[in-house]
Amino acid sequence: MRYREADLTRVKTAPIAGRQNKIDPQVLASPPSGDHTFAAFLASLPDVLAARDLRLVIDAIVRARQAKRGVILMLGGHVIKVGLGPLIKAWLDRGVVTHVALNGAAAIHDFELAAFGGTSEDVESGLTDGSFGMAEETGAEMNAAIAAAAGANLGMGEGLAHALATKRQLPGSDASILLASFHREVPVTVHPAIGAEIIHQHPSANGSAIGSTGLQDFRRLAGSIPDLDQGGVVLNWGSAVMMPEVFLKALTVARNLARGRPTHFTAADFDMQRHYRPRLNVVQRPTREGGTGYLLTGHHELLIPLLVWGVLEQLKGA
């Protein structure tokens, strides 16, 4: 058998001076120097790929805040479980966020941490004997708050936040996003999936109350989305399914009522791995009529503090 070989002596080369390079000395990382501030650390990162995208998202959030455009923060449960509540509270205290939307798991972890000083049980051991999710106080107090909210024509987020605000003892109050939103008068909504959350296992669960308050919160989220138009930011942290699906439908409602607006906003997904729904329903589809989307992938407990600190650093003195 005979093999054919390419004749490399006939290859055409070109001078490197005429080539466009993606990397040059201006974009390289800087080693530590005498300045050990966070601003110096952020500036020292290489100006490529995720580091560049992180800076661009930070800039977009700061511009949105300065221009009084919407900054909607959507949260999954793992973000609360890894201890990021105090950082989100810092954003709320500085007026960065204009609407907080939690899935059901995020609301439960936040409520437990605030009301009882701890959250996140061992699922496997509890599943073996049927005790998983059966903490009496969690089910009783959260379901009572949801039922009271339904009776008062409130949303689920507002009802849970109000219940926390009226409790005498709150060992984890400094970490609560629900409570911080309540005190700062920032809209907070909860978007449940019936049967997917531990409080639905309890005899006190009221399907009518869960449905009515959840639907109220869907309408409230749709009511906040117009603030994204022309310069706002929507952030999805750690919700692979629920918040991307809810956001897509709420955005549809907002655009149906406002002749295709909002457009030209920034959408960014922060998660440990890339998922289909956040990529399409938050980052890509909503920004095709104008805007920019980013996917930043990494551990929540490392990546999100970089974003939060970066925004607060830029807002110093503002």
C-alpha positions in Angstrom: 0.0 0.0 0.0 1.3 3.5 -0.9 0.8 6.5 1.3 0.6 10.1 0.1 2.4 12.8 2.0 2.0 16.6 2.0 5.1 18.4 0.7 5.9 20.9 3.5 8.5 22.6 1.4 5.8 24.1 -0.6 3.9 25.6 2.4 3.5 29.4 2.3 4.4 31.3 5.5 3.8 34.9 6.5 5.6 37.3 8.8 4.4 37.3 12.4 4.3 41.1 12.3 1.2 41.0 10.1 -0.7 38.5 12.3 -3.4 39.6 14.7 -2.8 38.2 18.2 -5.4 37.6 20.9 -2.7 37.8 23.6 -0.1 40.6 24.1 1.6 42.0 27.2 -1.2 44.4 27.9 -3.7 41.7 28.7 -1.4 39.5 30.9 -2.0 39.0 34.6 0.0 41.0 37.1 1.8 39.5 40.0 1.2 40.9 43.6 2.9 44.2 44.2 2.9 46.7 47.1 -0.9 47.3 46.6 -2.8 44.5 48.2 -6.3 46.0 48.0 -9.2 44.1 46.3 -9.2 46.7 43.6 -5.6 45.9 42.8 -6.3 42.2 42.8 -9.2 42.7 40.4 -7.1 44.8 38.1 -4.3 42.2 38.2 -6.5 39.5 36.5 -5.7 38.8 32.9 -8.0 40.7 30.5 -9.2 37.5 28.7 -12.1 35.1 28.7 -14.0 34.8 32.1 -11.9 37.5 33.8 -12.8 40.0 31.1 -16.5 38.9 31.3 -16.5 39.3 35.1 -15.3 42.9 34.8 -17.8 43.7 32.1 -20.7 42.3 34.2 -19.4 44.4 37.2 -19.4 47.5 35.0 -22.9 46.8 33.7 -24.3 46.5 37.2 -22.6 49.7 38.4 -23.9 51.6 35.3 -27.4 50.2 35.9 -27.4 51.3 39.5 -26.1 54.8 38.6 -28.7 55.1 35.8 -31.5 53.9 38.1 -32.2 50.9 35.8 -33.4 47.6 37.1 -31.1 45.0 38.6 -33.0 41.7 39.0 -31.3 39.0 41.1 -32.7 35.4 40.7 -31.5 32.8 43.2 -31.3 29.1 43.6 -31.0 27.3 46.9 -27.3 26.4 46.7 -26.4 30.1 46.7 -27.9 30.4 50.2 -26.5 27.0 51.4 -22.9 28.0 50.7 -23.2 31.2 52.8 -23.7 34.1 50.4 -26.7 35.7 52.0 -24.6 38.4 53.8 -23.1 39.4 50.5 -26.5 39.8 48.9 -27.6 41.8 51.9 -24.6 44.1 51.4 -25.9 44.7 47.8 -29.4 45.4 49.1 -28.0 47.8 51.7 -26.2 49.7 48.9 -29.3 49.9 46.7 -27.7 47.7 44.0 -30.6 45.3 43.6 -34.1 46.4 42.6 -35.9 43.0 42.7 -35.0 39.6 44.3 -36.6 36.5 43.0 -36.0 33.2 44.8 -37.0 29.7 43.9 -38.7 27.6 46.6 -35.5 26.0 47.9 -33.7 29.4 48.2 -36.6 30.7 50.2 -36.6 27.7 52.6 -32.9 27.9 53.2 -33.1 31.6 53.8 -36.1 31.3 56.2 -34.5 28.4 58.2 -31.2 30.2 58.5 -32.9 33.4 59.7 -35.5 31.8 62.0 -33.6 28.9 63.5 -30.0 29.6 62.9 -29.2 26.7 60.6 -30.2 25.0 57.4 -29.2 22.2 54.9 -29.8 18.7 56.3 -28.2 15.4 55.3 -30.6 14.2 52.6 -29.3 10.7 52.3 -29.6 9.8 56.0 -33.0 11.4 56.2 -34.3 9.7 53.1 -33.5 6.3 54.6 -36.0 6.6 57.5 -38.3 9.2 56.0 -37.3 12.1 58.2 -35.8 14.2 55.4 -37.6 17.6 55.2 -39.8 16.9 58.2 -38.6 19.6 60.6 -41.8 20.6 62.3 -41.1 24.3 62.8 -40.0 24.8 59.2 -43.2 23.4 57.7 -45.6 24.9 60.3 -44.2 28.4 60.2 -43.6 28.7 56.5 -46.9 27.2 55.5 -48.7 29.5 58.1 -47.0 32.5 56.6 -48.0 31.5 53.1 -51.6 30.9 54.2 -51.7 34.3 55.9 -50.2 36.0 52.8 -52.9 34.4 50.6 -55.6 35.7 53.0 -54.1 39.2 52.8 -53.7 39.1 49.0 -49.9 39.2 49.3 -47.2 37.4 47.4 -45.3 34.5 48.9 -42.0 36.5 49.2 -43.7 39.4 51.0 -45.6 37.0 53.3 -42.5 35.1 54.3 -40.5 38.3 54.8 -43.3 39.7 57.0 -43.4 36.6 59.1 -39.7 36.8 59.8 -39.9 40.5 60.6 -42.5 39.8 63.3 -40.6 37.0 65.0 -39.1 37.8 68.3 -36.0 35.8 68.0 -34.0 35.6 64.7 -30.6 34.0 65.3 -29.7 34.3 61.6 -31.2 37.6 60.8 -28.0 39.2 59.5 -27.9 36.6 56.7 -31.5 36.8 55.6 -32.3 38.0 52.1 -36.0 37.9 52.7 -35.6 40.1 55.8 -33.1 42.5 54.2 -35.5 43.0 51.2 -38.3 43.7 53.6 -36.4 46.3 55.5 -35.0 47.9 52.4 -38.4 47.9 50.7 -37.0 45.9 47.7 -39.6 43.7 46.0 -38.9 40.0 46.9 -40.7 37.2 45.2 -40.7 33.4 45.6 -41.5 31.0 42.8 -42.5 27.6 44.0 -42.8 24.2 42.3 -45.5 22.2 44.1 -44.1 18.9 45.3 -40.5 20.0 44.9 -40.1 21.7 48.3 -39.9 20.1 51.7 -42.7 22.3 53.2 -45.1 20.6 50.8 -44.6 17.3 52.6 -46.2 18.7 55.7 -49.9 18.4 56.7 -50.0 22.2 57.0 -49.3 22.7 53.3 -52.2 24.5 51.5 -52.1 24.1 47.8 -54.5 27.0 47.2 -52.3 29.4 49.3 -49.1 28.2 47.6 -50.7 28.6 44.1 -52.3 32.0 44.8 -49.2 33.6 46.4 -46.9 32.0 43.8 -49.0 33.4 41.0 -49.1 36.8 42.7 -45.3 36.8 42.8 -45.1 35.8 39.1 -47.2 38.9 38.3 -44.9 41.0 40.5 -41.8 39.8 38.8 -43.3 40.5 35.4 -44.1 44.0 36.8 -40.5 44.6 37.6 -39.0 43.4 34.4 -39.8 46.6 32.4 -37.1 48.4 34.5 -34.5 46.3 32.6 -35.1 48.3 29.4 -32.1 50.2 28.0 -29.3 49.4 30.5 -30.7 47.1 33.2 -29.2 43.8 34.4 -30.7 40.4 35.2 -28.6 37.9 37.1 -29.3 34.2 37.5 -27.3 32.6 40.4 -27.6 28.9 40.7 -31.0 28.1 39.4 -30.8 25.6 36.6 -34.6 25.2 35.8 -37.1 27.2 37.9 -35.9 30.8 37.6 -34.9 30.6 33.9 -38.3 29.2 33.0 -40.2 31.8 35.2 -38.1 34.6 33.8 -38.8 33.7 30.2 -42.6 33.7 30.8 -42.5 36.9 32.8 -40.4 38.6 30.1 -42.9 37.5 27.6 -45.7 39.1 29.6 -43.7 42.4 30.0 -43.0 42.5 26.3 -46.6 41.7 25.4 -47.7 44.7 27.4 -45.1 47.1 26.2 -44.7 46.5 22.5 -41.6 44.4 22.7 -39.8 46.1 25.6 -37.6 45.7 27.5 -34.6 45.2 25.3 -30.9 46.2 25.4 -30.1 44.9 28.9 -27.3 42.7 30.3 -28.1 39.1 31.2 -25.6 36.9 33.1 -25.7 33.4 34.5 -23.4 32.3 37.3 -23.4 28.6 38.1 -21.1 25.7 38.8 -21.8 24.1 35.4 -23.6 25.3 32.3 -27.2 24.3 31.8 -29.5 24.4 28.8 -32.2 26.6 30.3 -30.1 29.4 31.8 -28.1 29.6 28.6 -31.1 29.9 26.4 -33.8 31.4 28.6 -31.7 34.0 30.4 -28.6 34.7 28.5 -29.2 34.1 24.8 -32.9 34.4 23.8 -33.8 37.5 25.8 -30.8 39.5 24.5 -31.2 38.7 20.8 -33.3 41.9 20.2 -30.5 44.0 21.8 -28.3 43.5 24.8 -25.4 41.3 26.0 -25.3 37.9 27.6 -22.6 36.3 29.7 -22.1 32.7 31.1 -19.6 32.6 34.0 -18.9 29.1 35.3 -17.4 28.3 38.7 -18.1 27.5 42.3 -20.6 29.9 43.8 -18.6 30.4 47.0 -15.7 31.7 44.9 -17.1 33.3 41.9 -20.0 35.3 43.3 -17.9 37.0 46.0 -15.6 38.3 43.3 -18.6 39.9 41.6 -20.1 41.3 44.7 -16.9 42.8 45.9 -16.1 44.2 42.5 -19.4 46.1 42.4 -19.0 47.4 45.9 -15.5 48.5 45.2 -16.6 50.5 42.2 -19.4 52.1 44.2 -17.1 53.4 47.0 -17.9 57.0 47.6 -20.9 56.9 45.3 
